Amino acid sequence: MGSIKTDSIKWAMPQAREILMIPGPTEIPFPVIQAMNQPPVIQYDQTFDVDVLEPINLALKKVFQTERGEVITMPGSGKTALESSALSMVEPGDRVLVIVTGSFGLLMGAVMGRIGAEVTEFSAEWGRPIDLVKLEKEIDRVKPKIVTMVHNETSTGTTYPAAEVGKIVKGHGALFLLDTVSSLAGIDVRTDGWGVDLNMTGSQKCLAAPLGMAIVGVTPPAWEAMERRKHKAASWVYDLLRWRDSWIPVSRGGRVPEGGRRMQPISMSTHLTHALGVAVRLVLEKGLEARFRRHAVAGRAFRAGIEAMRLEMFPDPSVRSDTVSCIKTPPGIEPAAIVKRMREAYGILIGTGLDKMRTTTLRVGHMGITASPLYILPTLSALEMTLRDLGYRSEAGAGVAAAQAIFAGSAS
Ligand SMILES: Cc1ncc(COP(=O)(O)O)c(C=O)c1O
């Protein structure tokens, strides 16, 4: 019997849906999806505020690893968390040093600039480590009120040493704003331990909740800085100080009398809140340590698979992320063509690089439930087949075999 012609078969077609291996939004566990399948409740009813939203914020404090801080959950996304933090903290003319290691560092600089901050960018070559000695010198020279940093730069698949940077920032008496949009609940993030004053994230990445929530951890020095402002922040719903005043009880440094009525400055989506609650419960049930280990192994397995396919990772080995991989594409094959073929033929969605890396790199997320063999192995297999369809040859099955060896604990 001769070979069967297969190149016109669209394998993705029989599937009910595509698998999200982009770097967020990520796949959502089934109990989280189910949590949204209910009639509406009233978002300003105290049974929702006190019995649903408040326990979620308190549970999130454990995920944020903060005892002294508060966690505020708002409608929005990661960008809302960044903008809300910036507008709550910064007055026109305030000096802000923005560490730029990729597209999301640039975004933070743009948000700060829009609010009137006097922004100084401290840039590292994309994909390379930060020079901490130079950074300290620059902080010393600029004397900023605030230093911002992206912990996990999703555009380049890199993780930076927030603990060390936090130490430098605190040593210079500045406030430390950390973007943990693609790291929180996947990689160790210590709000208190690292001196983070505003810890800014979103719901749809490693937390494995639906897109739609901005989440900010706020510590006492951040509240104090907001109180010292000469003018109130120019936002009614995203001024974090208004959240403190109308949401947090007096016993925890807020302004709501004990047993008094809480008010959300903006109406919360009750469906998304319920979903987030289940997502956070699932994270804490297994524990943070277990979650970080899953991501560490999954990241390593994925990278082993990529290298076994003779592909090259974009970042320097010292800063490679365990939640998102950024891969150089083989010469002559467009990232967009790989993404299209992989989606149409095999039903798995990955991303191209961003901005200046769009035509040279691919990005794959392994976050939340996709940080597992169940998702990583098919993704590597589909990537191998896609590349073969587009003319790139590697040893058949080598990527999957290398990743399996890591998952099985039989490779170092
Ligand atoms: C590191 C980082 N910061 C900020 C954002 C913006 O978040 P969102 O898309 O949820 O608004 C993203 C999104 O990918 C991100 O990865």
PDBQT file of the ligand as one rigid body, heavy atoms in Angstrom, charges set to zero:
ROOT
HETATM    1  C1  LIG A 501       4.578  41.479  31.494  1.00  0.00    +0.000 C 
HETATM    2  C2  LIG A 501       3.274  42.030  31.020  1.00  0.00    +0.000 A 
HETATM    3  N1  LIG A 501       2.871  43.226  31.461  1.00  0.00    +0.000 NA
HETATM    4  C3  LIG A 501       1.699  43.763  31.070  1.00  0.00    +0.000 A 
HETATM    5  C4  LIG A 501       0.864  43.110  30.203  1.00  0.00    +0.000 A 
HETATM    6  C5  LIG A 501      -0.447  43.706  29.816  1.00  0.00    +0.000 C 
HETATM    7  O1  LIG A 501      -1.455  42.920  30.366  1.00  0.00    +0.000 OA
HETATM    8  P1  LIG A 501      -2.910  42.796  29.714  1.00  0.00    +0.000 P 
HETATM    9  O2  LIG A 501      -2.745  42.245  28.352  1.00  0.00    +0.000 OA
HETATM   10  O3  LIG A 501      -3.593  41.836  30.667  1.00  0.00    +0.000 OA
HETATM   11  O4  LIG A 501      -3.510  44.140  29.745  1.00  0.00    +0.000 OA
HETATM   12  C6  LIG A 501       1.239  41.859  29.716  1.00  0.00    +0.000 A 
HETATM   13  C7  LIG A 501       0.410  41.141  28.762  1.00  0.00    +0.000 C 
HETATM   14  O5  LIG A 501       0.809  40.198  28.124  1.00  0.00    +0.000 OA
HETATM   15  C8  LIG A 501       2.473  41.303  30.146  1.00  0.00    +0.000 A 
HETATM   16  O6  LIG A 501       2.858  40.105  29.724  1.00  0.00    +0.000 OA
ENDROOT
TORSDOF 0
